[in-house]
Structures are given as structure tokens and as C-alpha cells.
Amino acid sequence: MNVLVTGCSGFVGRHLLAYVGTQLDANCIGTTRSPSNNNNTVYCELTDYRQVDDVIEQVHPELIFHVAGSFSNDFETDSLNNIVAARNILDAAVKHMPDARIMLMGSAAEYGEINANDNPVNEQHKLSPISIYGWSKAAQSLLAPMYSSRHGIKVMVARTFNLLGEGMSELLFTGRVELQIRNVLAGEAERISVGSLDAKRDYIDIDSACAMYLAIATKGKAGEIYNVGSGRATSMRELLDIMLKTAGLDIDIVDERADDILKKEVSTIYADISKVTALMQ
């Protein structure tokens, strides 16, 4: 079996490529935007259909994990990387590998603001994204049922909540805190600065998420959405405390500020994971 993982130089792609290699007897190939001499990676600009078409034709993947994307909240950037890139993957699969199973990586940001009583949120909840990133992921997710219905290909969406693991982007809360902790431990800083810590999120470690991704890709129903999360709400304050204790640091070194950007974020959201859990049994 040939397996293709897009965005293998990113946090999710890097972990997923390694995980799939341990779980399947397969030839696992990852795409990257940086030229590489690594035998298990191929250069591909996913927003360029001709390059995507060439990769799908050459690799001939029976299983595709499309986890590349962007969360810049810039309309043009996220539209290209989250919608156009996914469309290119699907169009090339229809042409060369119509029997392939394809997983698209969605985001909890698609749900937007929800009422506290709606938790845990399930896949049938209406989508009301409050960011450009969330909107672009919602648009990408709509491609799955459309392509499954129109072209008969097997496309599933892994609507992912918040991931945990070393090496996360500094654009995300855990990545920013991880960087500041390293700076404090190295003597390059004395304090850690964060925004509001009142929000509660669903956090899942990357290894557990990869197990869910594999189940969705291999067992999921065409056109369906599957939440990927822990099914629990954890406050950002609690998460920060855990990260500090793990590093041997005290909460007293943290400066919490009121942040207007964070006021526009969802206050509490966590996933109903019964659908993906059923796949894994």
C-alpha cells in the first residue's frame, strides 16, 4: 500500500507520517514545500494543481492524509492553503486514484461560538465560524460530501480540536508558552506573558489524535465528519499550570494580561467523540 501525507514538515504531518509507518505495512510518502533528498518526501506546492496532479500520479496512494494547511487568518492565504489545496488533492484523486481513501483535516474553529449547554458539541452542530481560518476550514469540509456524492470517492473529515505535543507552532497558545518556558530555563527571560486564561478547550495529545486519524481514514464513511478530541474541557489556566510544573517552574512568574483578541474567541468548547470512538472499537 502507498500512503501520502501532505505537509509532513509541519507538526501534524511529521507525527502522522511516523505513526502511520509504525501501524501499516505501507510505503509512506510525505509532501513538503522545501526541497529534500529524503527518500520518503516529495516536493509539492499544493496550491498548484499541476504539481499535485504529478505527485498523485507518481505516488499512486491508496490512502491520503491531507493535513497541510495554514491558520494565518489572512483571507487569500487561508483560502488558497485550506480550500484550493484540498480541491486540488481531490481533483487529482478523482483523475488518478478514484478508489483511494482520503482524510481532510478540519478544525473545531468551524463551529465558532456555541452555547455552554451545547457541549459536548457533536458533528451535527451548526457551523458559525468567527475567524477567517474557521471559515476556510468549514468551506474545505463541505468538499467532502460534495466530492463523495458527485464523484463517488471516499472522503472523510477529521474535525480536530486542540492538539498537544512538542514542537507546536508559536502561533498557538501551547507553542508560545513552550517557547517562553525554554527562554526562562535558558536564562534568556525571567517571566512568561500570556493573555486571558479563562477559556476552556478540548486538548488531545498528538499520538492519540494520530490514532483517530488512522481510524477515520481506514474505517470512516465517505462524506462524513468526525470530531477528534479528548471529550473533556480543560481551562487554559490548568494547562499552563501543568506545563510549568513539568518544566519545574512556578506560576508566580506568569504575567496575565487582558487581551482584546482573546475576548473574541470561544469561551468553552469540547467535543462529543462518540462517533470516532465507535470506529476504533
N, C-alpha and C positions, 0 to 999 in steps of 0.2 A: 504494500500500500504506500502511496505517496501522499504526504501531508504538507500543506502550505500554511505558514503562519505569517501574516503581514505585520510589519512594524516590529521585527524581532530585536531591534536595538533599544526599544522602549521598555518600560518597566514590566508591563503585562506580557508583551511579546517575548521578552527574554526568559521570563519564568515559564511561560506556557510552552515554548519550544523545548525547553529542558524537560518539563513534566511529561509532555506527550511522548518524548523519546524514551522515557522510562516505563510508560504504560502500554505502548503499542509496538508491535513488530513492524516498524514503518521507516521509510526514508523521509525524514523531516527536514524541510527546507523553509528558511525564513527570508522575507524581503527586508531590504534596508535602503535608506536613501544615501548611504555612504558606501563608496566602492570598497570591496573587501575581497581578500584572497581566500577567505574561509569557504571550504567546500560545501557547507550547508547553508550558505546565504547567497542571495542573488540581489543585484541592484535593481530597483524599480521605483520610479516615480508614479505612485498610484493614481495621481490625478491626470496622468497621460494615458489615454486608453490604449494607444498602440503598444506602449511598454507593458501594460497589464496583459493585453492580449498575447504578447510574445511569451511572457512568463507562464501564463496558464497553459498555453500550447506546449511549451517545453517541459514544464514540471509535470503536467498531466495529473493534478492532485485529485484524489478521490475524497479527500477531507480538507476543507478550507476553514481556517480560523481568521476572520478579518477583525483584528484588534487594533490596527493602526488608526490614528485619528488625531485631532487637535482639540484643545479647550482654551482657545485664545479669547473667546467672546468677541472676536472680530468677525463681522458678517461674511466677508469674502473668504477669509481664511478657513473658518469652520464650515462654510458651505462647500468649499472645494474638498477639504480633507475628510469631512464626515458624510457628505451626501454624494458628491460626484465620484469620489474614490470607491465607495460601496457600489454605486451603479456600475462603474467600470468592471469591478470584480464580478458582479452578477451577469453583466452582458457577455463577458469573456467566458464565463462558465456555461451559459446557455449555448454559446457557439461551440466550445471545445469539450466541455465536461458536463453535459446535461444531467448525468446521474450522480454528480458529486453532492455531498452533504456540506452545507455552508452555514457557519455561525457568524452572525454580525454582533459586535459588541455595542449594546445600548447603555443607557445611563439612567440612574434614579432622577437625574435632573429633568428628565422628560415629564415627570409627574408634577413638578413645580410645588406650589404651596398647597398643602392639604389640611383638612381639619384634624385635630388631635384624635377625634373619635373614629377617623377613617383608618387609623393604624391598627394592626399591621396592614399596609397597603398591598392590594393584590393586583394582578396584571390587567384586570378589567377596569381599574380606576381610570377616570378621565385624565387626559394629558393636558396640563396647563403650565407649560414651561415659563419660567420668569427670567431666563437668560438666553442669549443667542446660542450658546453652546447647547443648552437643553432643547431649544427649538430645532437645531440642526440634527441632534440625535433622534428626536421624535420623527423628523422627516425621514431620516435613514431607516428607522424601524418600520415605517409604513411601506418600505420597499419589499420587506419580507413577504407579507401576504399577497402583495400585488404580483411579484415575480413567481411565487409559488402557484398562484391561481392562473396567471396568464401563460406561463412557460412550463409549468409542471416540475420546476426544480425544487429541491428540498432546502429551504432557507429558514433558519431559526434565529431568534434574537435573545441574547443574554443581557437582560436589563440589569446592569451592575450597580450596586450601591457603593459604599466607600471601602477602598482596599487598604490593607496594611502590609508593610514589608519594607525591608531595607532598600534604599536607592530610589525612593519615590520622588517625583518632580517637586521642585521647590515652589511651584505654583499652587500646590496643595498644602493644607494645614500640616499634615504629618511630615511632609517633606521639608517645610520651612522650619518646623520645630527640630527635626533631626539635624538640620544644618546648624542651627543655633546651639544645640547641645554639643555638637562636635567643636564648635568655636569656643565654647566655655571650657570644655575639657582640655582643649589645646592651649588655653590661656590667652586666646585672642579676643575674648569678650568676658564680661562679668555678669551680664544679665540677659534674660530672654524676654523678648517683646511679642505679645500676642494680642489679637483682637478679642471680641466678646467670646466667652466660653460657655454661654448659656444654652446654645443649640444642642440637640441630641440627634445622633446619627446612627445608622446601621453600619458597623465596621466588620469586615471579614478579612482574614489573612489570605494572602495571595495563593498559598498552596491549596487551601480549601476552595477558593474560587476556581482554580485551575481544574480541580476535580469536578466541579459543577459544569465548567465549560465543556469538558470532555463528554460528560453525560448528555448535555444538551446537543452537542454536535453529532454524537453517535446514536442517540435514542430519541431525540426530540421530534415532535410532529411538525411537518412542513407548515410554514406560515405562522407558527406560534411564538409567543413571547414568554420568557421565563425569568423571573426575578432571581438575582444572585446576591445573596447577603447572608447574614447570621440569623436574622429573625429577631434581633434584640436591639434595643435602643441604648446607646452609651453616650453620656454627655462628653463634650469636648474637654471639659474640666477634668473629668475622670480619666480620659485618655491621656491628657497631658501629664497628670499625676503618675500614671503607670510608666510613661516614657521617662520621666525624671527619675523615678525610683530605680528603674532598670539601669539608668546611667549613674546612679549614686548621687544624684543632685537633689536639692531641697526646693520645694515650691516657693519659698521666700525669694528666690532670685528672679521670679517672673513678674513682669510688668504687664498688667491687663489694661487695655485702653478701649474706650467706646469707639466703635468703628461703624461709620455710616453704611459702608458696603455690606457688612455682616447683617445690618438691620433689614436688608432686602432679601436675605436668604431664608430658606425654610427653617422654621423653629425646631420641629420634631418630625422625623420620618424614619420608619423602619419597615422592613419587608415581610410580607407573607411568602414564605419559601416552600409552602406545601407542594406546589406544582413541580419544582425542580427536585425536591426531596423524593417525590414519588418515582422520578426517573432513576434515581440512584439506588433504589431498593431492589 
